[in-house]
């Protein structure tokens, strides 16, 4: 966020009265900056609200849809915005953490917290929370869990947070069993694999394209919709993503700022929700209260 800087130059006025009596000159004290009344121009500058500041927002091509839905409503509040497109969500967060952007869109909160832990950054999500999506197990070769053959190949995301969610889907469907003591599972934590599945880790954006070659893939609803596929066509889906809110990601010190909260509140607008749902049918559920999230 590029802040305006106000340069003030105050001239000191010395009032010196020349006295000839008693062999002394009595000098009046100089007026200090602290005793000078503020000018109307200075007062206006101090009262300038954050609504006049330019907000630089980062995201992927998918999250630009959220930005486009909100832009006019947010800017009507007096803000100026710019959107920068990045190739992947970790790069979006890196740009926000470094200050290249003021805000990141498109990531869920737990992914952000995991990013913080791995990179020493301090990002947070402004409230109110916006929405949540889902992750499903999809296949273009098989119609049900029972149809997955021995040695089937299934793609999962390669980032720790989302890989865990994908593996939990496979576990809840009886395809694998995970180490019960591991809170954030990876492929290395599979303790039973009766069908000898080959679990292939890859960047989350590639999972949807992997459906062409593999037996199945765990894919975000957003990536399915962006690829022109039916997000509701999953064989199985997660049961935990309601606790993975999406919304406005900023540096911790900006989480309660006027501009971050104002942008987050725009997700409550019915027009915004309709635009997002039109672009991504059957993909998002919008929160009615932050209390829906168990953190």
Secondary structure, 3 states (H helix, E strand, C coil): CCCCCCCCCCCCCCCECCCCHHHCCCECCCCCHHHCCCCHHHHHHHCCCHHHCEEEEEECCCCHHHHHHHHHHHHCCCCEEEEEECCCHHHHHHHHHHCCCCEEEEEEHHHHHHHHHHHCCCEEECCCCCEECCEEEECCCCCCHHHCCCCCEEEEECCHHHHHHHHHHHHHCCCCEECCCCCCCCHHHEEECCCCCEEEEECHHHCCHHHHCCCEEEEEHHHHHHCCCCHHHCCEECCCHHHCCEEEEEEHHHCCCHHHHHHHHHCCCHHHHHHHHHHCCCCCEECCCHHHCCC
